[in-house]
Amino acid sequence: MKIDNSRFIGIVLVSLLLALSIISAKFGAVEITGKVIYHALTHSLSGKEIIDLNERIFLLIRLPRVIMGVFVGAALGVGGVLMQALFRNPIVEPGLVGTSSGSAFGAALYFVLGATFYFDLGEWTLPIAACIGGIVSTAMVFYLSQSAKNNKSSVVSLLLTGIAINALFLSGVGFLSYIARDPQARNITFWYLGTLSGSYWEGLYFVAGVTIVCLLLSLRFSKQLNALMLGELEAQLLGVSIRQLKMKVLFLNVVMVAVATAFVGVIGFVGLIVPHLLRMIHGSDNRFLIWAGALLGALVLTASDLAARLFLSPAELPIGIVTSIIGVPVFIVLLRRTNYFF
């Protein structure tokens, strides 16, 4: 009889995430001691004015960055689980339907032409521009993948159209980088490689709220995604509306990935390798993969962000470079060890 060890896995993931988050909050260009953390939290909760520089660094820079990494990692992990289950393909990542490339194009457009359009909403301007780009590109994928005969889009047409739209918007990012001045081109490159350095509390609240709501809604579709793994015809015989399921899952993925990408840039491989690792540990039950994907995604991104800060300290690597360095060899090993994951 197969033993369900999902509760044990959940306890381990939560424990590792808490421990790594505390370590990540302590170390960086400026090391924050446990005493400083304690005083910063007590002063903040009591409403006292914080004068100490290290306490301000912890509360205004380090803490929102760590928590932002947790929620962005969770969003990418859940997005990877949803997309791989929907496409029934283990090499699909959350941004494959154009979300990430569209967000990158929206951000690049703002860096190069933002002043021309007099579009300035303060620190929200860049996230809004990137989010709009991600939504527009995904809408284009969904519209162009629809068949002219029955006005429906198959999983295969969505996948192929997504590849084409990704290439289109990435070429747009390349063009904008080419015509940009040096500071603008550097901003585009750094944002496209991903960074948590610009995290702030207001943006964190928004990302956290969106991620939590989408995670809870995603759990409602876990059984239908399990049925879809048997095939579209079999899922329909079991009472699953494939079109509605496809639209709802894509909507949740687009919202999570577009919002996360809008605030931290493009971060690859998290949504690709997290579902693989979890399937090797516990199997392909989406009732487990969705919530565990959130925990493991948060753990992977927190570890990557810590490595990005410590590797060249006091300088900092873009987090997308770290996730690629970690993700590529892990993904290759997984592919060599297993022929197929479903």
N, C-alpha and C positions, 0 to 999 in steps of 0.2 A: 504493500500500500504506500502511495506517495505521500510524504509528509509535507504539509503546507508550512514552509518556513518564512512566509512573507512578513509576519510580525517581527521575527528576529531580525530579518534584513532591514526592516524599517527602523528598529531601535538602533542598529549598528550605523545606519546612514545618518540618522538624526544626531547620534553621539559624535560621529566623525565631523559632521557639519558644524556643530556647536564648538568643538575643540579647535577646528581649523579657523573658524571665524574669530575666535578669541586670539589665536596666534596672528592672524592677518591684521587684526586691529592693533596689535602691539608693534609689529615690525614694519619698517619701510625706510624712507630717507631719514625720518626722525623716529627714533625708538621711543615708544610710549610705555612707561612703566605701569605696573598694576596699581600703584598708589595714585598715579595721575588719573588713570581710568576711573578709579573709585571716587576720587574727589570731583572729577568732571561730571560724573553721573549724579552724585549727591547734590552738587551745586545746581545742576540743571533742573533736577526734580524739585528742589526747594525754591527755585526761582531767583537764586542769588546771581549777581553779576559775576561773570567769569573774566578774570583778569590775566591769569596765567596763560602764557603762550602755548605751552604743550597741551593744556586742557582745551583750548580753542581749536588747535589742530585736530585733536581727537574728535571733538563734537561736530565741527563744521566741515572737516575734510575726510578724516579716516573712517569714522563710523558710518556716515551715509554711503561712502564708497563700498565698504564691506557689505552692507545690507543691500545696496543696489546690485552688487555682484550675485548675491543669493537669489534675488528675484529674477534678474535677467537670465541667469543660468537655469532657473526653474522653468522660465518661459521657453527657452530654447530646447530644454530636455523634453518637455511636454509636447512642443511643436514637432519635434523629431518623431516621437512615438505616434502622434496622430497622423502625420503624413506617411510614414512607413506602413501604418496599418491601412490607411485609405488606399494607397497605391499598391499595397501588397508587394512592396519592393524594398529590400533592405539597404539600398544605396541612395535612397531619397532623403534629403535634408529639408528643414523647414522653409528655407528661402528658395526652393527650386521652382516655385510657381511665380517667381518674379519679385517677391516681396523685398528681399535684401538688395537686389540690384536697383530696384525702383527707389528704395530709400537712399541708397548711395547717390543716385542721380539727383534726387531732390536736394540732398545736402550739398552736392557739388554745385548745383544751380544756385543755391543760396550763397555759397562762398564766392562765386564768380559774379553773379548778377544781382545779388540781394540789394545792394545799395541803389541800383538802377531803378528797381521797382518800389523803393521807399517802404519796404516791408520789414518793420522792426517791432517785435513784441518782446524785446528784452531777451532774457535767457531762454524763453520758450520759442524763439523764432526758428532756430535750427531744428529742434525736435519736430515742430509743426511742419516745416518744409520737408523733412525726411519722411515723416509719417504720411503726408499727402502723396509723395512719390511712391511709397510702397503700396498704398491703396490703389492708386491709379494703375500701376504696372500689373498688379494682380487682377484688377478688373479687366484690363486688356487681355490677359491670359484667358480668363474665364469666357469673355465674349468671343474671342477669336477661335477658341477651341470648340465652340458649338457647331453642330452639324447644320448645314443649310436645309436639310430635308426634314428633320424632326425637332430642330431647335434644342438638341441635347448635346452634352459634351461627355465623351467617354474618358476613362482614367488615362488611357494611352494618349489621347489627343491633348488632354491637359498637361501631361508630362512633356510631350514634344513641343507644344506651344510655349510652355514655361521655359524650356531650354532656349528657344528662339528669342523670346522676349528678354531673357537674362542677357543674351549676347547683345541685343539691341541697346539696352540701357547701359551695359558696361562699356560699349563703344561710345555712348554719350558721355559717360564719366571720363573716358580717355580723351575725348575731344575737349571737354571743359578743362581738364588738366593741362592740355596742350596750349590753350589760349590764355590760361590764367597767369597772373604774375607770380613771382616766387613765393611770397607769403601765402597767397591763395592756394597755389599748387601744393605747398607743404601742408596746409590745413586739410585739403582734400585727401592727401595720402595718409596722414595721421588718423583722420576720422575713418577712412575706409579700412584701416587695419584694426580698428577698435580700441577703445580706451574707457576706463572707468574713472579717469582723473577728473572729469567735469561733473561728477555726481553732486547733487544738492538735494536738500530735504523735500522741497516742493515737487521736484521731478520724481523723487523716490516714492512719495506718497501715490502719485499717479500710476507709476509702473507697478507698484505693489498691489494697488487696488485692481487694476486691469488683470494682472497675472492671477490673483486669487479668484476673481470672478470667473475667468476663463478656465481655470483648473477645475473648479467645482462643476461648471457646465460640461467640461470634457468628460468627467466621470460618468455623467448621465448617458453618454454614447458608448461606453466601454463594451457593453454586451452586444450592441449592434455591430461594432467593429470586430468583435470576435466572430460574429456570424458572417461578416463579409470575408473573413479569412478563408472560408469554405468556397468562395466564389460568388459572383454577383447573382447568378440564377438561384443558387442554393439559399443565399441571403433573402432574396425576394420570396421564395417559398416559405421562409420562416417569418415573413411579415415585415421585412425591413424595406423601407422606401429608399432605394439607392440614391435617387436624385436629391431628396431632402437631406439625407445623411451626408452626402457629398458637399452640399452647399453649407450646411451647418458646421461641419468639421473644417472646411476651408475658411469659413468666416472666423472661427475661433483662432485658427492658426495665423491668419493674416493679422488679426487684431493684436495678438500676443507678440508676434515677431516684428510687426511694423512699429509698435510702441517701444519694444525693447531696443530695436536697432536705431530708432530715432534718437534715443538718449545716450547710447554708448557706442554707436557705430556698428560695422559689420564684424561679427565674430563667427568664424566657421568651425566646423567639426564637432562642436558640442552636441548639437542636435543629431549628428550622424552616428557618433560612436556610443552615446549613452544608451539608446535602445538595444544596440548589439550586446553590450556588456550585461544588461539586465536580462535579456533573453537567454544568455548563456548561464546566468545564475538561477533563474526561476522559470523560464519558459516564456510562451507568447501570449499569456492571458493579459489582455489590455486593462482589466480591472486592477491588476497589480502594476503594470508598466506605466500607467499614467501618473499615479501618485509617486511611485518610486523614481520615475523619470524626472519629476520635479526635484526630488531630494538629491539624486545623483548629479543632475545637471547643475544644481547650485553648488554641490561639492567640487565638481570639476572646474567650474569657473572661478570659485574662490581660491582654489589651489593655483590655478593659472595666473590669477591676478597677483597673488603673493609672489610667485616666481618672477612675474614681470617687474615687480618693484625691487626685488632683491638681487636679481641677476647682474644688473649694471648699476647698483646703488652707488651714489644718490640719483643717477639718471634712471630712466624708466623705458622698458620695451613696450611697444604696442601689444595689447593682450592677444590680438589676432595672430601674431607671430608665435606666441607661446602655445596657443591652442593648436596651431598647425604643427609645430614641432612635436607636441605630445600626441595629437590625433592621427597624424599620418602613419607613424610606425605601429600604433595600436590597431588602426584599421587594417593595415596590411597583414599584421599577425592574425587578426580575426578572420580575414578572408582566406589565409593559407590554412588555418586550422579547421575551418568549417566551409563546406561547399555552398550551403544555402541555409538561411536562418529560419525560414518558415517551414 
